[in-house]
Amino acid sequence: MRKYLVAGNWKMNGSNAANAGLVDGILAAQPGSDNVELLVCPPFPYLAAVAAQLAGSTVALGAQTVSEHEKGAFTGETAASMLVDTGCRYVLVGHSERRALYGESSDQVAAKFAAALAAGLKPVLCVGETLEEREAGQTEAVIDEQLGAVLESSGVEAFQRAVIAYEPVWAIGTGKTATPEQAQDVHRHIRSRMAARDEATANAVQILYGGSVKGDNAAGLFGMADIDGGLIGGASLKAPDFIAIAEAAASLS
Ligand code: PGA
């Protein structure tokens, strides 16, 4: 039985004061379900402070990206071992904003995924198509290419220690959510791609949906057979909104 994971991607938002209030709100309202895991991913400069605030709670900490290199002369980059050292258990890799705005290729994302795993972090591999790709009927081909790069380099078993997030680019920050059926179609496709290589891993891996998830659409999405939670952007910045999504997951478990 897969647990739900509700993950907040804070992107480039926040301040020490705002984060403290947000984390306080999450900790105060933490919905009591053994079947819902919570994760927050603040910007790098705030990881240590948020780690300290989360200490002793069940809410996990993650970063939003990671270097594919282990250490050395890579100015401005952050190694996976440093994230572990700072209290992170997870890291997002291949978010569509990283792919589109910073030119991260699927091979580079696969290298980041491998670096995260090697350091003991759980990578959350983000995949998803643009509107043009969807309209051209290329959704599955795009997902296959993005997922394939990681399957080829790390192998299917690596997903026993990883999470996948399906985030259609056209649904991110737009208020346009995929319908539960649209999302489920892609989630089913992802799981069947995995199952072709290893059934047990396919059944165990959490596949999150991301893209304009809110308290009022979360239950519909999370109720689908292959949707195991959400990667939440905008609605993760206010504790009541984030908690409403976690509660939607708890109500289904
Ligand atoms: P959104 O972002 O919830 O604001 O659409 C999701 C994401 O980019 O992870």
Boltz pocket constraint, residues with backbone or C-beta under 6 A from the ligand:
constraints:
  - pocket:
      binder: B
      contacts: [[A, 9], [A, 167], [A, 171], [A, 172], [A, 173], [A, 174], [A, 175], [A, 210], [A, 211], [A, 212], [A, 213], [A, 231], [A, 232], [A, 233], [A, 234], [A, 235]]
      max_distance: 6.0
